[in-house]
Amino acid sequence: MVRRDKVHIILLVCAVVLCLAANGSVASGGAGRQQPLSGTAALADGLPQETPESAGTAEAVPEQEADDTVPLYINGVLVSDCLLVDGTARMSLGCFATLAGLSYDGHSIGGVEPKLAASGEYAEVNGRYFYLPDGLYELGGELLWPLRELAKMFSCGVYWDPASGSIDLDMTGLGLLESGDEFYGEQDVFWLSRIIYAESGNQPLAGQIGVGSVVLNRVADPAFPDSVFEVIFDRSYGVQFSPVETGSIYTVPDEEAVVAAKLCLDGYNTVGRSLYFVNPQIGAGGWFAANFTLTASIGDHDFYA
């Protein structure tokens, strides 16, 4: 499904210049020392983020203007510039296909077609889910994906060099990301989607991801059990989640809760290191505020670490 063409660098440069000519010229300089571009640490450092293009019926965000461009390296070799919109590195599917030597027919890249949710908040590729909180961006009639998400889809690394303000796209491991059937643990999806639905089925997707993130943060924390099931049903200090007590944990979740669970398992997190959440209108919000640090408020829930 995915192919990698061996081309001379001069041909690659020409292709990328054609792809990006309208938005900037080839820059110069060294790649410098680079650090992985990922997660909340990257955002905290003010690094370029990213966005989307794909088939689907969701509406795009109104036409945007590019803020700037940054030098783009491929496997350490300077190729061209990468667009920034709202401080986020973005690229069309066609441009990424050109860089990667993948086929592109206007809809499918490398033989797979990204499926965008009607809400525009996430996309599915090869059974894997990608969170797109900013939706789609349109520039010059093209829809732009976050570069980080495009790279993830095809097992590429994205590195940001704060010293030179450049991005290096590592395509040495180019290949379609492992399928959802192989990646997601069936039991983890089963129970995580149920606690998400029971606790936050009426909340925005970001809030549902927040609830799932709390569960996974506990799995990763040595103070809590080390599996999704054990965290949900933990009774070390009494019942931890009210749906376990009421029995609503056994309610079959809707599709969005299942997607939220898979997004969490794919590493998306809207609440940082939070280990607790509460609806302050019906729970002990004052006690949490006095004993923990508020990290986020999404919908009806406050999240604490």
Buried (B, 14 or more C-beta within 10 A) or exposed (E): EBEBEEEEEEEBBEBBBEBBEEBBEBBEEEBEEBBEBBEEEBBEEEBBBBBBBBBBEBEBBEEBEBEBBBBBBBBEEBBBBBBBBBEBBBBBBBBBBBBBBBBBEEEBBBBBBBEBBEEBBBBBBBBBBBBBBBBBBBBEEBBBBBBBBBBBBBBBBBBBBEEBBBBBBBBEEBBBBEEBEEBBEEEBBBBBBBBBBBBBBEBBBBBBBBBBBBBBBBBEEEEBBEBBBBBBBBEEEEEBBEBBEEEBBEBEBEEBBBBBBBBBBBEBBBBBBBBBBBBBEEBEBEEBBEEBEEBBBBBBBBBBB
